[in-house]
Amino acid sequence: MSTLVFLEHHEGELQKDSLGVLGKAALLGGDVSALIAGSGVEGLAAQAGKYGARKVYVADDPALEAPSGDRASTPFSLAPRC
């Protein structure tokens, strides 16, 4: 089983609720990955790994800084960071 958890963040910190979901997914077993999207979020990838993500996909782009209807559809590529 593979699971992908979208991690929410605010002001440079991953949100506790998102990390809780990531931890629960890791307890279920299987291949658990996380996705962090935003601007300046590259440094959060290592923290996600501590909560059970085997892979962390980071979409770090200034266009993703403040989500809106237009920006939410901005295409980006994902590459594992850890």
Secondary structure, DSSP 8 states (H G I E B T S, - for coil): -EEEEE--EETTEE-HHHHHHHHHHHHH-SEEEEEEEESS-GGGHHHHHTTT-SEEEEEE-GGGSS--TTGGG-----EE--
